[in-house]
Amino acid sequence: MLHFWNERCAPCLALEKSVFPNPSVVTAINSQFIAVKVNTLETPEIHRTYGVTRWPWDVFIAPDGKKLFDRQSPPNASAY
């Protein structure tokens, strides 16, 4: 699971503050995925590779790097 974000994105910062610290979210994500946060300002080539043009955005990839599906990051803990 690639989570695309950056520090200039207000919705991204809201997730950082209210969703990702939630222990239930951490457990749910870590039990199913290897999660990687990708800062779009620091590594723009990665979001271009996966066709991500807005954030926060999640891309789910197979072990070989092939994109399986993507979605806008849910805005609250229960949606994760």
VOVO-179772 format. One line per field, with one value per atom (N, C-alpha, C): z, y, x; atom name; residue in three letters. Coordinates in nm, 2 decimals. Each point is the difference from the previous one (the first is absolute). Layout:
BEGIN
pz = [Z / ...]
py = [Y / ...]
px = [X / ...]
atom = [CA / ...]
type = [ala / ...]
//
This chain:
BEGIN
pz = [0.00 / 0.00 / 0.00 / -0.10 / -0.01 / 0.03 / 0.10 / 0.04 / -0.04 / -0.10 / -0.05 / 0.07 / 0.05 / 0.08 / -0.02 / 0.06 / 0.02 / 0.10 / 0.06 / 0.11 / -0.04 / -0.13 / -0.04 / -0.03 / 0.02 / -0.02 / 0.13 / 0.01 / 0.12 / 0.03 / -0.09 / 0.03 / 0.04 / -0.06 / 0.04 / 0.15 / 0.04 / 0.13 / 0.10 / -0.04 / 0.09 / 0.02 / -0.10 / 0.01 / 0.10 / -0.02 / 0.09 / 0.15 / 0.02 / 0.14 / 0.06 / -0.08 / 0.06 / -0.04 / -0.11 / -0.04 / 0.02 / -0.05 / 0.01 / 0.15 / 0.09 / 0.14 / 0.07 / -0.06 / 0.05 / 0.00 / 0.12 / 0.01 / -0.09 / -0.01 / -0.09 / -0.14 / -0.05 / -0.14 / -0.02 / 0.10 / -0.01 / -0.01 / 0.09 / 0.00 / -0.13 / -0.05 / -0.12 / -0.12 / -0.02 / -0.11 / 0.01 / 0.12 / 0.01 / 0.00 / 0.02 / 0.00 / -0.15 / -0.09 / -0.14 / -0.10 / 0.03 / -0.09 / 0.05 / -0.09 / 0.04 / -0.05 / 0.10 / -0.03 / -0.02 / -0.10 / -0.03 / -0.03 / 0.08 / -0.03 / -0.10 / -0.10 / -0.11 / 0.00 / 0.03 / 0.00 / -0.15 / -0.05 / -0.14 / -0.04 / 0.10 / -0.03 / 0.00 / 0.08 / 0.00 / -0.10 / -0.05 / -0.10 / -0.10 / -0.08 / -0.10 / -0.11 / -0.02 / -0.11 / 0.04 / 0.13 / 0.04 / -0.02 / 0.03 / -0.02 / -0.15 / -0.08 / -0.15 / -0.05 / 0.05 / -0.04 / 0.02 / 0.11 / 0.02 / -0.04 / -0.07 / -0.05 / 0.10 / 0.12 / 0.10 / -0.02 / -0.01 / -0.03 / 0.11 / 0.11 / 0.11 / 0.13 / 0.11 / 0.13 / 0.10 / 0.11 / 0.03 / -0.08 / -0.04 / -0.09 / 0.04 / -0.01 / 0.03 / -0.13 / -0.02 / -0.11 / 0.06 / -0.05 / 0.05 / -0.11 / 0.03 / -0.10 / 0.04 / -0.10 / 0.02 / 0.04 / 0.05 / 0.03 / -0.12 / -0.12 / -0.12 / -0.04 / 0.07 / -0.03 / -0.09 / -0.05 / -0.08 / 0.08 / -0.05 / 0.06 / 0.00 / 0.11 / 0.01 / 0.00 / 0.08 / 0.00 / 0.08 / -0.01 / 0.08 / 0.04 / 0.09 / 0.05 / 0.08 / 0.01 / 0.08 / 0.15 / 0.07 / 0.14 / 0.08 / 0.07 / 0.08 / 0.10 / 0.03 / 0.09 / 0.15 / 0.04 / 0.14 / 0.03 / 0.13 / 0.04 / -0.03 / 0.01 / -0.02 / -0.15 / -0.09 / -0.14 / -0.03 / 0.07 / -0.02 / 0.05]
py = [-0.12 / 0.12 / 0.12 / 0.08 / 0.13 / 0.11 / 0.08 / 0.11 / 0.13 / 0.07 / 0.12 / 0.12 / 0.09 / 0.11 / 0.11 / 0.12 / 0.09 / 0.10 / 0.08 / 0.09 / 0.12 / 0.03 / 0.12 / -0.04 / -0.12 / -0.05 / 0.00 / 0.09 / 0.00 / -0.13 / -0.07 / -0.13 / -0.10 / 0.01 / -0.10 / 0.02 / 0.13 / 0.03 / -0.04 / 0.01 / -0.04 / -0.15 / -0.08 / -0.15 / -0.02 / 0.07 / -0.02 / 0.02 / 0.10 / 0.04 / -0.09 / -0.03 / -0.07 / -0.14 / -0.05 / -0.14 / -0.09 / 0.03 / -0.09 / -0.03 / 0.09 / -0.03 / -0.10 / -0.02 / -0.09 / -0.15 / -0.06 / -0.14 / -0.10 / 0.02 / -0.09 / 0.01 / 0.12 / 0.02 / -0.06 / 0.02 / -0.06 / -0.15 / -0.06 / -0.15 / -0.05 / 0.07 / -0.04 / 0.00 / 0.11 / 0.02 / -0.10 / -0.01 / -0.09 / -0.14 / -0.04 / -0.14 / -0.05 / 0.09 / -0.04 / 0.05 / 0.10 / 0.07 / 0.03 / 0.03 / 0.07 / 0.14 / 0.09 / 0.14 / 0.09 / 0.08 / 0.09 / 0.14 / 0.10 / 0.14 / 0.06 / 0.06 / 0.06 / 0.15 / 0.08 / 0.14 / 0.05 / 0.05 / 0.04 / 0.11 / 0.08 / 0.11 / -0.05 / -0.10 / -0.05 / -0.10 / -0.08 / -0.11 / 0.01 / 0.10 / 0.02 / -0.11 / -0.07 / -0.10 / -0.12 / -0.03 / -0.11 / 0.02 / 0.12 / 0.02 / 0.01 / 0.05 / -0.01 / -0.14 / -0.08 / -0.14 / -0.07 / 0.03 / -0.06 / 0.08 / 0.11 / 0.09 / 0.07 / 0.03 / 0.07 / 0.15 / 0.07 / 0.14 / 0.09 / -0.06 / 0.07 / -0.08 / 0.06 / -0.06 / 0.06 / -0.08 / -0.13 / -0.11 / -0.09 / -0.11 / -0.13 / -0.11 / -0.13 / -0.08 / -0.07 / -0.09 / -0.13 / -0.11 / -0.13 / -0.08 / -0.05 / -0.07 / -0.14 / -0.08 / -0.14 / 0.00 / -0.11 / -0.01 / 0.04 / -0.03 / 0.03 / 0.15 / 0.08 / 0.15 / 0.03 / -0.10 / 0.03 / 0.06 / 0.11 / 0.06 / -0.09 / -0.02 / -0.08 / 0.09 / 0.10 / 0.10 / 0.12 / 0.11 / 0.12 / 0.06 / 0.10 / 0.07 / 0.13 / 0.09 / 0.11 / -0.05 / 0.05 / -0.05 / 0.04 / -0.10 / 0.03 / 0.11 / 0.08 / 0.12 / -0.03 / -0.12 / -0.03 / -0.14 / -0.03 / -0.12 / -0.12 / 0.02 / -0.12 / -0.04 / 0.09 / -0.04 / -0.08 / 0.02 / -0.08 / -0.14]
px = [0.08 / -0.08 / 0.09 / -0.01 / 0.07 / -0.10 / 0.04 / -0.09 / 0.07 / -0.06 / 0.06 / -0.05 / 0.09 / -0.03 / 0.11 / -0.02 / 0.10 / -0.04 / 0.10 / -0.03 / -0.07 / -0.02 / -0.08 / -0.14 / -0.04 / -0.14 / -0.08 / -0.10 / -0.08 / -0.07 / -0.06 / -0.06 / 0.10 / 0.12 / 0.11 / 0.03 / 0.02 / 0.04 / -0.11 / -0.13 / -0.11 / 0.01 / 0.03 / 0.02 / 0.11 / 0.11 / 0.12 / -0.04 / -0.08 / -0.04 / -0.11 / -0.10 / -0.12 / -0.02 / 0.06 / -0.03 / 0.12 / 0.11 / 0.12 / 0.05 / -0.02 / 0.03 / -0.09 / -0.12 / -0.10 / 0.05 / 0.01 / 0.05 / -0.08 / -0.13 / -0.08 / 0.04 / 0.03 / 0.05 / 0.13 / 0.09 / 0.14 / -0.01 / -0.09 / -0.01 / -0.06 / -0.11 / -0.06 / 0.09 / 0.07 / 0.09 / 0.12 / 0.06 / 0.12 / -0.03 / -0.13 / -0.03 / -0.02 / -0.02 / -0.03 / 0.10 / 0.08 / 0.09 / 0.13 / 0.09 / 0.13 / -0.03 / -0.01 / -0.04 / 0.13 / -0.01 / 0.11 / -0.06 / 0.05 / -0.04 / 0.09 / -0.06 / 0.08 / -0.02 / 0.10 / -0.02 / 0.02 / -0.11 / 0.00 / 0.09 / 0.04 / 0.09 / 0.14 / 0.03 / 0.14 / 0.03 / -0.10 / 0.02 / -0.11 / 0.00 / -0.11 / 0.00 / 0.11 / 0.00 / -0.08 / -0.02 / -0.08 / -0.14 / -0.06 / -0.14 / -0.03 / 0.10 / -0.02 / -0.01 / 0.09 / 0.00 / -0.13 / -0.07 / -0.13 / -0.12 / 0.02 / -0.10 / -0.08 / 0.06 / -0.07 / 0.02 / -0.12 / 0.00 / -0.06 / -0.05 / -0.05 / 0.02 / 0.00 / 0.02 / -0.09 / -0.02 / 0.06 / -0.06 / 0.09 / -0.04 / 0.07 / -0.07 / 0.06 / 0.00 / 0.11 / 0.02 / 0.04 / -0.07 / 0.03 / 0.07 / 0.12 / 0.08 / 0.03 / 0.02 / 0.04 / 0.15 / 0.05 / 0.15 / 0.09 / -0.05 / 0.09 / -0.01 / -0.08 / -0.02 / -0.11 / -0.07 / -0.12 / -0.11 / -0.06 / -0.11 / -0.13 / -0.05 / -0.13 / -0.12 / 0.00 / -0.11 / 0.05 / -0.07 / 0.03 / -0.13 / 0.01 / -0.12 / 0.05 / -0.09 / 0.02 / 0.01 / 0.09 / 0.01 / -0.12 / -0.06 / -0.12 / 0.03 / -0.10 / 0.02 / -0.01 / -0.04 / -0.01 / 0.04 / 0.02 / 0.06 / -0.09 / -0.13 / -0.09 / 0.00 / 0.02 / 0.01 / 0.12 / 0.11 / 0.12 / -0.02]
atom = [N / CA / C / N / CA / C / N / CA / C / N / CA / C / N / CA / C / N / CA / C / N / CA / C / N / CA / C / N / CA / C / N / CA / C / N / CA / C / N / CA / C / N / CA / C / N / CA / C / N / CA / C / N / CA / C / N / CA / C / N / CA / C / N / CA / C / N / CA / C / N / CA / C / N / CA / C / N / CA / C / N / CA / C / N / CA / C / N / CA / C / N / CA / C / N / CA / C / N / CA / C / N / CA / C / N / CA / C / N / CA / C / N / CA / C / N / CA / C / N / CA / C / N / CA / C / N / CA / C / N / CA / C / N / CA / C / N / CA / C / N / CA / C / N / CA / C / N / CA / C / N / CA / C / N / CA / C / N / CA / C / N / CA / C / N / CA / C / N / CA / C / N / CA / C / N / CA / C / N / CA / C / N / CA / C / N / CA / C / N / CA / C / N / CA / C / N / CA / C / N / CA / C / N / CA / C / N / CA / C / N / CA / C / N / CA / C / N / CA / C / N / CA / C / N / CA / C / N / CA / C / N / CA / C / N / CA / C / N / CA / C / N / CA / C / N / CA / C / N / CA / C / N / CA / C / N / CA / C / N / CA / C / N / CA / C / N / CA / C / N / CA / C / N / CA / C / N / CA / C]
type = [met / met / met / leu / leu / leu / his / his / his / phe / phe / phe / trp / trp / trp / asn / asn / asn / glu / glu / glu / arg / arg / arg / cys / cys / cys / ala / ala / ala / pro / pro / pro / cys / cys / cys / leu / leu / leu / ala / ala / ala / leu / leu / leu / glu / glu / glu / lys / lys / lys / ser / ser / ser / val / val / val / phe / phe / phe / pro / pro / pro / asn / asn / asn / pro / pro / pro / ser / ser / ser / val / val / val / val / val / val / thr / thr / thr / ala / ala / ala / ile / ile / ile / asn / asn / asn / ser / ser / ser / gln / gln / gln / phe / phe / phe / ile / ile / ile / ala / ala / ala / val / val / val / lys / lys / lys / val / val / val / asn / asn / asn / thr / thr / thr / leu / leu / leu / glu / glu / glu / thr / thr / thr / pro / pro / pro / glu / glu / glu / ile / ile / ile / his / his / his / arg / arg / arg / thr / thr / thr / tyr / tyr / tyr / gly / gly / gly / val / val / val / thr / thr / thr / arg / arg / arg / trp / trp / trp / pro / pro / pro / trp / trp / trp / asp / asp / asp / val / val / val / phe / phe / phe / ile / ile / ile / ala / ala / ala / pro / pro / pro / asp / asp / asp / gly / gly / gly / lys / lys / lys / lys / lys / lys / leu / leu / leu / phe / phe / phe / asp / asp / asp / arg / arg / arg / gln / gln / gln / ser / ser / ser / pro / pro / pro / pro / pro / pro / asn / asn / asn / ala / ala / ala / ser / ser / ser / ala / ala / ala / tyr / tyr / tyr]
//
